[in-house]
Every structure is written in structure tokens, then in C-alpha cells.
Amino acid sequence: MSLVTAAHAAELAHGAAQLGVALDAGQRERLLAYLGLLIKWNQAYNLTAVRNPDEMVSRHLLDSLSILPFVREGGDDWLDVGSGGGMPGIPLAILFPERRFTTLDSNGKKSRFQTQVKLELKLANLDVVHSRVEEFQPAQPFAGIVSRAFSALADFADWTRHLGDAETRWLAMKGQYPREELAALPADFRVEAEHALEVPGCQGQRHLLILRRTV
């Protein structure tokens, strides 16, 4: 019996339409295949705190797709920091095959899962890195760096400062508006934009903060 049901497929299609995201047949198939792998591996490896498969379409897939317009505006080389089960990096790699995405996590089991997804879904534009973010030294700065519930904004900025430059956009996905975290933002970072996100099927607030380095 498939771990991914017709209800999951319908929720993905309906939710993507609500977000204004046009999915072609190949993208839908890959997103649902990714969901199946996530459900399967989560039973043994605790990849995500969301244990109920029926909550994963909204809380993982659609949540990742909600930032598509802001990734579309950016460059071609993106980093997903503290990627965990591969979100939002893997869904974004599926939607933007012409761009390069790197998922980074210090947890070996989570990195192995991401590598399995890369192989099974044939994601040639995805690089999986098993490393602590402070120790990661890429060949060149990333155009965009995204995190999803990875850390406080100050830590996100401090730990990834060396991975970007003045042209880089930092996208921090948050739940409630992080007023206290913004007050502690390092002096060399500024908020370029902030957006309230509406994620179909998700309860509670979702926000996106877009940061830039000032020096």
C-alpha cells in the first residue's frame, strides 16, 4: 500500500493553486515521491517533529512552496541551512531545476536521507552537505541563503555571514513575527523586507524576513 494517498495528491494540487504555484506533472510526481520517502524514513529516523503524514503536505510541502516568489527573484545558487528533512531546499530544487540548491545539516541521518532523495528523484541540481554551518567553506558566496525554523535571527546571521556577501539575500522563515529576535539582529545586517505568509492548511502565523548585509 502506498504511503502517499489520493487525498495527499489532491491537497497538494489544491494548495499549490491557492499559492499561485503552477505545478507540471513531473513536479507533482516528484513532490509526492519526496513526501513518500519522508513518511517512510520518518518512521525510523525522526526527520521531522510532524509525525502525522496527513499534516505533512501543508506543514512541509506547501510551507516550502510559499516562498517561491521570493526565491524566483533571487540568483541561481541557493543554500538551505539546517535543512533537516530537506525543507525547503528539496521542494525548491524540484520547482527550479535550472538553479542549484545546496542543503546543509550537521545531522548524519538527515543528510543520508537527503542524499537518498537526490538519488531516487534524480535531482542533478541538488548538493547535500553534511557539516556544521560554521565549518562549511563554499567556493563562492551564495546568491540566497534560506532557513526554516533553524535558529534565532542573530544566530542565523552570525553563523552564515561568511557564506554570503553584499549581494546575498538571507530568507528566514518564521512562525510568529520575531520582534525580539529582530531587536538582536547584528549591526551589519538589515531587514530588506518582511512578509506574512498564508500557507493553505497551516494553523498559526507564518512570516518571512528577508535580510541583507550592510557591509
N, C-alpha and C positions, 0 to 999 in steps of 0.2 A: 504494500500500500504506500502510495506517495505521501511524503511528509508535507508537500505543498498541495493545497486543495483548490478547487474551483473558486471557493469564496475568497481565498488569498489573491488569486489572479484577478478576480472582479474588483476587490478592494484596491489593488494596485492600479488598475486601469482607471477606476473612478477617481481615486485620489490624485493621480498624475494629471488627469483632465482638470480637476479643481485647481491644481497648482499652475495650470497653463503649460504643462510639460508634455510635448508630443513624443510618445514612445513608438518606435517602429517594432516590428515583430521580433527582430533579433534582440533588441534591447529588453523587451518584456521577457523573452525567454531566458536571457542571461540573468536578469534581476531575480526572477523566480528560481532559477537554478542556484544562485547565490543564497537566496533565502533557504532553500532546501539544505544546502551544506551547513548554513548557520544553525538551523534547527538540529540537524544531526550531530554536529560537533559540540554544540552547547550542552547536550545531554551528558557528555563526559568531561569537557574541558572548561566549563563555566566561562564562556567567552563574553557573556553579557548578563547583566542582572535581570534582564527581561526573560523570564522562564517560559511564559505562555506564548506558543507560536502564533496564536491569533492576535497578539499585540505587536508582533514584530514588523508587520507591513507598515503600520502607521509610525511606530516609535523608532524604527530603524530605516526602512527604505524611503518612506515619504519624508521623514525628517531630513535625511541626507539630500533628497531631491529639492527640498525647499530653498536651498541656497544656490540653485543652478543659475539664476540670472546674475548673481554676483561673481560666480566663477567664470561665466561666459565673458564678462567684461575684462577679465584678467589675462595674463600671459599664458604661455604654453607649458610651463614646468611648475608643478604643484607638489607640496609636501603636506601630508596628513600626519600630525604629531599625536602620539598616544593613541594610535588608531584602534587598538583593541581588537574587536571583531572585524575591522576593516571599514569602519564608517567614520566619515562619509567618503573616504578615498576610493573604495571599490565601486560603489554605485556611480561616482563621478567618472571613474575610468571607463565604465560601461557606456556612459552617456556621451563622453568626449573621447572617442578612440584616436583622434588626431592629436591629442595632447598627452603629456607624460605625467604620471602620478606616482609619487613615492609614499608608501605607508611605513611609518616608523613606530616601533613599540619595543620596550625592553623585556617584555614577557615572551619567553621562548615558545610556549604553546600557542599563543595568539599569532606569533609570526609564522609558525609552521602551518596554522590554519590558513592564513592569508596566502602563503606560498601554494598550498593545495588549491585554493580558489583560483589563483593565477594560472596554474597548470590546467585545471579542469575546464575553465572558461576561456582558456587561450587568450589571456589579456596581455598582449605583447607590449602594451603601453604602461604596464604596472611594474614597479620595482618594490620589492619588500625588503626592508632593512630591520634587522634585529640589533638594536643598540639603545643605549641611554641617549637622550637627546643632547645632553651636554657634550658627549663624546663624538657625536656624528659630525664628520667634516666632508661636506659635498664639494665637488669640483668647482661649482659656481653657485652664486646666490639663487634662491628660488624666486619665481615671479609672484607666487602666492603661497602662504602657509596657513593651514586651517586646523582648528582643534574643535573637538566636540566634547564638552564636559571633561576636559583634560586636566585643568588646574585653574587656580586663580589667575586673573589677567596679569598681575605683576609677575608671577612665575612664568606664565606663558611668554611674556615679552623678554624677561631676563634669560630664560633657557634657550630661546630661539633667536636671540639677537644676532648671533654670528651666522645664522643661516639665510639672512636676507640683507637687503641694502635699502637705499632711499627710494628705490622703485618698487620694492616689495609691498604687497598688501597682506596684512595679517587678518584673517577672518576667525573670530571667536564665537562659537555657537554656545548660547547660554539658555537657561530656563528663565527664571525671573530676572528682571532688569538688575544688573550687578552694580548698584550705586556705590556701595562701599569699596568694591574692587576697583572701580574707576578712579576713586579718590586716591588709591595707592599706586596708580599707573606710573611707571618710571618716567623721569623728566624728558627722556629722549624719544618718547612715544606720544602720539596724539590720536584722538578719535577722529577719523575722517567721516564716518557715517554710522548711523545706528538704525536698525530696522526691527519692528515687531513682525514675527513670522506667524502665519496661520498654517498649521500643519493638519490636514484632514485626519480626523480620528484621534488626535492627540489632545489630552486634557492638560490644562495648565498653560502657563505662558512659555513662549519661545522667543528669544531675541538673538539678533546677530549684530556684533560690534566689528566694524572694520577699522583697523589701526594702521598707522604709518609711522616709520621712524622719522624724527625731525633732524637727525644728523647722521 
